[in-house]
Amino acid sequence: MDKSEFEEQIDALQNKLFRFASSYMGNYEDAKDIVQETFIKLWDNKSSFLNKSAIPAWCFKVAKNKSLDRLKSHAVSKKSTLESAVNFENPSNPEKE
């Protein structure tokens, strides 16, 4: 895939992928990042695409996986923050144990 074929794929998929990522992320910036990361991965793997018709399905799969990974990351981050807040408010006193 050369640069013009890549740009053609981006033009055809960008809006659809953005709406797809937005449905997972619920936020403009995260969805935009997911689409950008998907296209970077497409460019990095361009030599593996012999069948250009497989590109859209591959991109949607990558976007889905990246969205789920980011959601998991946010969930872990929120959980860590919450646990830190709880521990800060109610620190255990080792001397009393």
N, C-alpha and C positions, 0 to 999 in steps of 0.2 A: 504494500500500500504506500503510495507516494503522498506528498503533502496535499495535493488537490483532492485525491480520493478521501483522505482523512477529513479535510474541511467539508467535503460533501456529506460524509457520515455525520459530522457534528451538526451541520445545518439541518439535516433530516431528523436528528434525534434529540437535540438540545431541549426543546420545549417539552416534549413527552417525558424525557428523563427527569426534568425539573419537577413536573407535576407528580410523577411517580415518587421521587425522593421526598417531595413536600408532604405527600400522604403519610409517609413514615415519620418524618421529622417534625412536621407541624411548625416549621420555622424557616424563614427565607434564607438566612445566612447558612444554616446547616445544609439545607437542600442544595444551595449553590455550591458549597464545598464538595458535597457528594458527587455532583455532576462533574465538577472539575477533576476530582480524583479518579472518576470513572474514565474520563477522556485521557487522562495521563496514562492510566493503565492500558487503555486501548492503544495509544501511541507506542508504549513500551513493548507491547505484544503484537504489533502490526505484522511482523513477519510470519506469525503463526496462522494468519487468516488466509487460507486458500479460497474459501467460499465466502464471498462478501455478504451473502444473504444471511449468514449466521451472526453477523456483527450486532444487529439490534438485540437479539435474544441474549447474547453474551453481555452486552452493556447493561441490560435490565437486571441480569443476574448479579453482576458486579455491583451495581447501584443498590440492589436489595441487601447484599451482604455487607456493604460498607455502611448502609443505614442501620442495620441491626447491630453491627459492631459499635457504631457510635452511640446508639441508644443504650447498649450494655455498659459502655464506658461512662456515660452520663449517670446511669443508675448506680454504678459502683462509686462514682465520685460523690453523688448525693448521699449515699449510705455512709461513706467515710466521714463526710462533713457532719452528718447527723450524729454519728457515733462520737465524734470528737466533741460536739456540742454537749451531748449528754454526759460524757466523761468529765468535761470541764465543769459542768454545773453540779455534778455529784461525784467528785473524786473519792475513790476509796482511800481510807486511811489505814496504811499497813500496820501502824502502831496499835490500833484497836483490835486487830484480828488475832 
